[in-house]
């Protein structure tokens, strides 16, 4: 029998002994009156070796038990920090000392009543008067200084990763603040938070491959949404709403890498009587506020780039930048010209890809050299079927993408509200889809019909949790609290693919 098996056997034995003693090892409630962080603040000026008469009631997970005979110590970890607990003769009665030494293991969750004091070595502690077992731990925790080393195991057992690594916990607390900061920003600007359908008859609002499922009650094939209700929110603009936003999950059945997942959280807003220039100013303010609220700085170094969100945001022209970096004029170059250039640049691309997608790959190559902060403008119409054409140049649209450290972290535009133009672009997208482009958009006739009733000039914008991962400087999968994992019975080769 291995060491871990022996430890599990001993814990099961203790569990059975507790039950024989008529002690419930899994009670339903315990009234906590104090938390470690509050105690650390309240008693920060308590002198070494000073004992109070103040009674406290704390609860948490037992860590690092040390038994020195007449005195024993343990760390108690609660949701807000840690505090030391101490049992010692004669201050703690013998029955409680016996319970501590006989039944407690690292990982157990307990409730403690005691007196607050500071040890001679200066550590704030609770002198235990009574202990309640709240949840007997049957599996031993990984050792503190070794923890979880395998990256896949960390993601699969995220609860242990968070428990043993406070940096991971703090990251997810920041992520909660990230979305709350964004939500409060829009509410403060007079936006209305809305909820739009997750299941759709037609996957619209973005260029992406959808997940398909079946609705049994309606006997209908449906799609999981690929945008945060873009077409629905624009219907709300038709309905007379002025400013709306939604934060929720969306799904794209595409590849995984450091920047992309199949299901993730996205925010999109729509603002009537506004254009892409108004959106640029609003988003610039939003990003700066997020940076200050979460990191107390606007300066970041990511992916070999340094940028400052408080500085001027450059405006970059799509076709001009490609021509500047690659000598390719996207308006004159043939499909073959672009393929030759991509090969020269050692950029991989699928065979039989249409010219619009090849141009997009060429742009992404160029984007990697831009530090930002910058707005990308003047994207070709054929890459943005939902954006309004520029009045200055009908070949391009009024779009803006946020470029930071060579990455695109946000996308918006002046929304197309001409129903006839929208219908013709949907028809062109259908041709691309019929030619094999899985990311081409569907022809949503109900949306075109809504536009025919009239939609005011509108700016829309979307950004996903990828922005948070980017600001954290981590692959997006590491910033998802419980990422999708392959079952453990998959082959070793398949698991290696998942890691990559």
Helices and strands as residue ranges (DSSP letters): H 3-20, H 36-42, E 51-67, E 71-78, E 81-88, H 94-103, E 109-118, E 124-135, H 151-156, H 158-164, H 166-188, E 192-193, E 199-200, E 212-215, E 220-224, H 230-239, E 243-251, E 263-272, H 276-295, E 299-302, E 305-308, E 314-317, H 318-326, H 335-344, H 355-367, E 374-377, G 381-383, E 399-404, E 407-414, H 419-434, H 445-452, E 458-464, H 466-472, G 476-479, H 492-499
